[in-house]
Amino acid sequence: MDTLNNYIKPIIKEELDATGLENITSYLYGDELAHMQGYFPVGLPYCAGYACGYYMIKHYLKKTGKSIEEATLTPASEILKIIEDFWGEYTA
């Protein structure tokens, strides 16, 4: 959780508006896989974005009481508004 809170989340939060595979690959898969695909490194370990997303949605579900099915149909912008507190210290 320390790595997630103090290293991964600050890097990902800065680029939440990134679009395009060439711009998000490093954030999802980490530098090693991004480099293998010819994309730029951002300083993240293997699958850091997936790990961050897992805990972010877990937080959203706990906070709202919604099911994963409901969350799947919820716009990302709405989820991000509700879980603003996720970007601070968080424990699973």
C-alpha positions, -999 to 999 in steps of 0.1 A, spaced: 0 0 0 29 23 7 41 20 -29 6 25 -42 -1 56 -21 33 73 -23 47 64 -57 21 49 -81 -9 71 -74 8 105 -77 22 95 -112 -11 82 -125 -32 110 -110 -11 136 -130 -21 118 -163 -57 109 -158 -66 128 -189 -41 110 -212 -56 94 -243 -42 72 -270 -25 39 -266 9 55 -271 2 78 -241 -14 53 -217 5 21 -222 32 30 -197 6 39 -171 -13 7 -175 14 -19 -181 45 -3 -166 77 8 -182 91 -26 -191 62 -36 -213 58 -1 -227 95 -1 -237 91 -35 -254 62 -19 -275 82 12 -283 65 36 -259 80 60 -235 87 51 -198 71 70 -169 87 53 -140 61 27 -132 65 -10 -123 48 -39 -141 9 -34 -144 9 -5 -119 -21 11 -136 -41 -21 -133 -32 -24 -96 -42 12 -90 -74 8 -109 -83 -23 -89 -80 -5 -56 -97 26 -70 -128 6 -80 -127 -14 -48 -128 20 -30 -157 32 -52 -178 1 -46 -172 3 -8 -180 40 -7 -212 38 -28 -225 3 -21 -229 -2 -58 -224 -36 -75 -196 -41 -100 -223 -43 -127 -236 -8 -118 -200 5 -117 -193 -8 -151 -222 13 -165 -211 44 -146 -192 71 -165 -155 74 -154 -160 111 -148 -187 103 -122 -166 77 -105 -136 101 -103 -157 128 -87 -170 104 -60 -136 89 -52 -115 121 -49 -104 110 -15 -88 79 -30 -58 99 -42 -48 106 -6 -37 79 18 -57 47 13 -56 13 29 -74 -17 14 
